[in-house]
Amino acid sequence: MAQQSAKLFPDFMTYKIIDLFAGPGGLGEGFASLRQGSVFQIAVSAEMESGAHQTLTLRSFFRQIRGDEVALGAYYDFCSSADAPHPSQKAPAAWRSAQAEARQLTLGQPEDNRALDEILSKSKLREDETVLIGGPPCQAYSLVGRSRNRGKVDYVAEDDHRHFLYKEYLRILHRSRPAVFVMENVKGILSSRVGGKLVFHDILRDLADPGRALGQKRGLRYTIHSLVSPVRFEAGMDPESIDASLFIIEAEKYGIPQARHRVILLGVREDIGYAGEHTLRKADELSVRDAIGDLPPLRSKLSKADTDFDWREIVTAQARSLQIDAETRGMDTLAFQLRAQTTRIGYALETGALRYAHQKVTVPRTRYHRWVKDNRLEVWLNHESRSHMPSDLGRYFYTSVFGQTFQRTPKGHRDFSLNGLAPDHANWESGHFIDRFRVQQYELPSSTVTSHIAKDGLNHNGNLVGEK
């Protein structure tokens, strides 16, 4: 590979992937999907959370059975019906291979570190044909996570092990000496500090020279590149000398219907001689409508005693109350839209299901749909609405109408001034809840979902009667 600076991944080679902190496998899936797995193959993925690990295993199994129509038929039958047998019964060898690839491991725990080391030793991966990927947990770096931590009386950043989990990634980088690594994290990592020092500066220095960072004899070093600009970082450089924000990828500029902004680092071993001449090509912006506009509309559920009739009566009563209050306050435009949208509250809408039947779409409408849709699926998977308190349904109705009317999300207590909208929070007017209820605009890329208590992402789109 040392002679291949013009093309980082030549077509005639297949590369093995080590995926750390894999989550449900989004990053690995992108690699493994390229040209039906002929370029990248996942050797091992490691994830601690059980639900994510189950997804990793099933997706690995799906890749294992490519070309086996009997096993694939069982897989799609299982996706379509809860009564179908698990597809592993048709392809037990492939299921065992998937279990060997997708490992439930908590990196940083000595016994799990030893297990991963043993797996890698047995894999006998060739350095020049190995790629390390992954994103260490982001809770300690994200702006939301840091805000929560500041509210903890006894929180000490230096004692939060999550700040240093990237060193588990670093350990495998030094051990495996892959040709390339890709590390992903939230953009809050750029401003996160421990002991008054920017964490990201330490991460850059350590990734560029992992042997030195681990207190061992210096091993191979890496040049770290941005995927969207010519910026690069090399061992010995001062991190202050570069604009770290140039490592941020704004996904909506590259054909993704979500304004997802993430720091992504491309590390290439110095001996390969890659100059960083390739960056991502921008693409047309995709909107929420482009992504989910053809999903069947659903109504939300009531948290107690849910029926179509009760749901409609509750939403209609709250909508009319909001309309009357808006008229009283002289908010004529908003009052008109509240009244107009009240008439559109649907009857007999369904609430969805884990497997939600739909008319099979055989011809995807756009290039995006050809990319993301699987026409062998006969159901919408995980198309199911959530349950809400009646008071929240009024807030969601208002937020939806406000978003359609003014093309933005209502912000904080001033935009939620109508009677009945303020939640029972002692510090509601403090400014801490400015994004508590957000609305997605159909004609714009989606924002990322803000997670609140119990992973409660209070985000929804601007379609009044149908959640999508």
Residue pairs with C-beta under 8 A, 6 or more apart in sequence:
1 10
1 128
1 179
1 272
2 271
2 272
2 273
4 10
4 272
5 272
5 273
5 274
5 275
5 277
6 277
8 180
8 268
8 272
8 274
8 278
9 15
9 39
11 39
13 129
14 38
14 39
14 40
14 41
14 129
15 39
15 40
15 41
15 129
15 130
15 131
15 179
16 40
16 41
16 42
16 43
16 123
16 125
16 126
16 129
16 130
16 131
17 28
17 31
17 32
17 40
17 41
17 42
17 43
17 45
17 130
17 131
17 132
17 133
18 43
18 44
18 45
18 120
18 125
18 130
18 131
18 132
18 133
18 134
18 172
18 176
18 178
19 25
19 27
19 28
19 42
19 44
19 45
19 46
19 133
19 134
20 45
20 46
20 107
20 132
20 133
20 134
20 136
20 168
20 169
20 172
21 46
21 47
21 107
21 134
21 135
21 136
21 137
21 165
21 169
22 28
22 45
22 46
22 47
22 52
22 56
22 102
22 134
23 47
23 49
23 52
23 135
24 47
24 51
24 52
24 55
24 56
24 59
25 45
25 47
25 52
25 55
25 56
25 59
25 102
27 133
27 134
27 135
27 182
27 184
28 42
28 45
28 56
28 133
29 59
31 39
31 40
31 42
31 131
31 133
32 40
32 41
32 42
32 63
34 40
36 66
37 63
37 66
40 131
42 60
42 63
42 101
43 101
43 123
43 125
43 130
44 101
44 103
44 116
44 119
44 120
44 123
45 56
45 60
45 101
45 102
45 103
46 103
46 105
46 107
46 112
46 116
47 53
47 56
47 102
47 103
47 104
47 105
48 104
48 105
48 106
48 107
50 104
53 102
53 103
53 104
56 102
57 98
57 99
57 101
57 102
58 98
59 102
60 97
60 98
60 101
60 102
61 75
61 87
61 88
61 91
61 94
61 95
61 97
61 98
62 75
64 91
64 94
64 95
64 97
64 98
65 71
65 72
65 75
65 87
65 91
65 94
66 72
68 91
68 94
70 90
70 91
71 87
71 90
71 91
71 94
72 376
73 90
74 84
74 85
74 87
74 89
74 90
74 91
75 87
76 376
76 377
76 378
77 84
77 85
77 87
78 84
78 85
78 86
78 87
79 355
79 377
79 379
79 381
80 355
80 377
80 378
80 379
81 355
82 354
82 355
87 95
88 94
88 95
103 115
103 116
103 119
105 112
105 115
105 116
106 112
107 113
107 116
107 165
107 168
107 169
108 161
108 165
108 168
113 168
113 171
116 172
117 175
120 172
120 175
120 176
125 176
127 176
127 177
127 178
127 179
128 179
129 179
130 176
130 177
130 178
130 179
131 178
131 179
131 180
131 181
131 182
132 169
132 172
132 173
132 176
132 178
132 180
132 181
132 182
133 181
133 182
133 183
133 184
134 169
134 182
134 183
134 184
135 183
135 184
135 185
136 162
136 165
136 166
136 168
136 169
136 183
136 185
137 162
137 165
138 145
138 185
138 186
138 188
138 189
139 145
139 162
140 146
140 149
140 157
140 160
140 162
140 163
140 192
141 163
141 185
141 186
141 188
141 189
141 192
141 199
142 186
142 188
143 186
143 188
144 450
144 451
145 188
146 188
146 192
149 155
149 157
149 160
157 163
157 193
157 194
157 195
158 194
158 195
163 192
163 194
163 199
166 183
166 203
166 206
167 206
167 213
167 214
169 183
170 206
170 207
170 210
170 213
170 214
171 210
171 214
173 181
173 207
173 210
173 222
173 267
174 210
174 211
174 213
174 214
174 216
174 219
177 219
177 220
177 269
178 269
179 268
179 269
179 272
180 266
180 267
180 268
180 269
180 272
181 207
181 222
181 265
181 266
181 267
182 264
182 265
182 266
182 267
183 207
183 264
183 265
183 267
184 262
184 263
184 264
184 265
185 262
185 263
186 262
186 263
187 245
187 248
187 261
187 262
187 263
189 199
189 200
189 203
189 263
190 198
190 200
190 244
190 245
190 247
190 248
190 263
191 198
191 200
192 198
192 199
192 200
193 199
198 239
200 239
200 244
200 263
201 239
201 240
204 224
204 233
204 239
204 244
205 213
205 235
205 239
206 213
207 213
207 222
207 224
207 265
207 267
208 221
208 222
208 223
208 224
208 233
208 234
208 235
208 237
208 267
209 218
209 221
209 222
209 235
210 219
210 221
210 222
211 217
211 218
211 219
211 220
211 221
212 218
212 235
220 269
220 270
220 271
221 234
221 235
221 269
221 270
222 235
222 267
222 268
222 269
222 270
223 232
223 233
223 234
223 267
223 268
223 270
223 274
223 276
224 232
224 233
224 234
224 265
224 266
224 267
225 231
225 232
225 265
225 266
225 267
225 268
225 274
225 276
226 232
226 246
226 247
226 264
226 265
226 266
226 276
226 279
227 249
227 264
227 266
227 279
227 280
228 246
228 248
228 249
228 250
228 279
228 280
229 246
229 279
230 276
230 279
231 242
231 243
231 246
231 247
232 242
232 276
233 239
233 242
234 270
235 270
244 263
247 263
247 264
247 265
248 261
248 262
248 263
249 261
249 262
249 263
249 264
249 280
250 259
250 260
250 261
251 258
251 259
251 260
251 261
251 262
251 445
252 258
252 259
252 260
252 285
252 286
252 445
253 282
253 283
253 285
254 280
254 281
254 282
254 283
255 283
255 284
255 286
255 368
256 286
256 445
257 286
257 287
257 288
257 290
257 291
257 368
257 445
257 446
258 291
258 445
258 446
258 447
258 448
259 444
259 445
259 446
259 447
259 448
260 448
268 274
268 276
285 445
286 368
286 445
287 441
287 442
287 443
287 444
287 445
288 440
288 441
288 442
288 443
288 444
288 445
288 446
288 461
288 462
289 442
289 443
290 366
290 368
291 368
291 446
292 461
292 468
293 442
293 468
294 361
294 365
295 380
295 383
295 468
296 350
296 352
296 356
296 358
296 380
296 383
296 466
297 346
297 349
297 463
297 465
297 466
297 467
297 468
298 349
298 350
298 351
298 352
298 383
298 384
298 385
298 466
298 467
298 468
299 308
299 311
299 346
299 349
299 350
299 351
299 385
299 465
299 466
299 467
300 311
300 351
300 385
300 386
300 387
300 388
300 393
300 396
300 467
301 311
301 351
301 385
301 386
301 387
301 388
302 310
302 311
302 314
302 387
302 388
302 390
302 393
303 387
303 388
303 389
306 351
306 387
308 347
308 348
308 349
311 393
312 345
312 346
312 347
314 390
314 393
315 345
315 393
315 394
315 397
316 342
316 345
318 390
318 391
318 393
318 394
318 397
318 420
319 338
319 341
319 342
319 345
319 394
319 397
320 342
321 394
321 419
321 420
322 338
322 394
322 397
322 398
322 418
322 419
322 420
322 421
323 335
323 338
323 339
323 342
325 418
325 419
325 420
326 332
326 334
326 335
326 338
326 418
327 335
329 417
329 418
333 405
334 401
334 402
334 405
337 401
337 404
337 405
338 398
338 401
341 397
341 400
341 401
341 404
341 464
344 464
344 465
345 464
345 465
346 465
346 466
349 465
349 466
350 356
351 384
351 385
352 380
352 383
352 384
352 385
353 383
353 384
354 381
354 382
354 384
355 379
355 380
355 381
356 379
356 380
356 381
356 383
356 384
357 378
357 379
357 380
358 378
358 379
358 380
360 375
360 378
361 373
361 375
362 375
364 370
364 373
364 375
385 467
388 396
391 420
391 423
394 420
394 421
395 416
395 421
395 423
395 437
396 437
396 460
397 464
398 410
398 416
398 418
398 421
399 409
399 410
399 437
399 438
399 439
399 460
400 439
400 460
400 461
400 462
400 463
400 464
401 464
402 409
402 410
402 415
402 439
403 409
403 410
403 439
403 440
403 441
403 462
404 462
404 464
407 441
408 441
409 435
409 437
409 438
409 439
410 416
410 437
410 439
411 434
411 435
412 429
412 431
412 433
412 434
413 422
413 428
413 429
413 433
416 422
416 437
422 428
423 433
423 436
425 433
427 433
435 450
436 452
436 458
437 458
438 447
438 450
438 458
438 459
438 460
439 459
439 460
439 461
439 462
440 446
440 447
440 459
440 460
440 461
440 462
441 461
441 462
442 461
442 462
442 463
446 461
447 459
449 457
449 459
450 457
450 458
450 459
451 457
452 458
460 467
461 467
461 468
